[in-house]
Amino acid sequence: MLAHWRSTNAVLVHTALTGLEAHHQRVLAEAIPALDALTYAIDSLADAPPHIREAENDNTMVAGR
């Protein structure tokens, strides 16, 4: 099931990317390191024990004020 989901997403992303103008493709390529860091941060929060996620949420709420 996961392999099917990944395959479907890969086709969708590839199709969307190839439809972008060259300028937009370059901008997106330059953003890849930031997108990787964001994905890692999201995965880390999702994998963290609940008490860690709650502490992270509390810190984010305070920092966002």
Beta strands, then each sheet from edge to edge (+ up, - down):
end
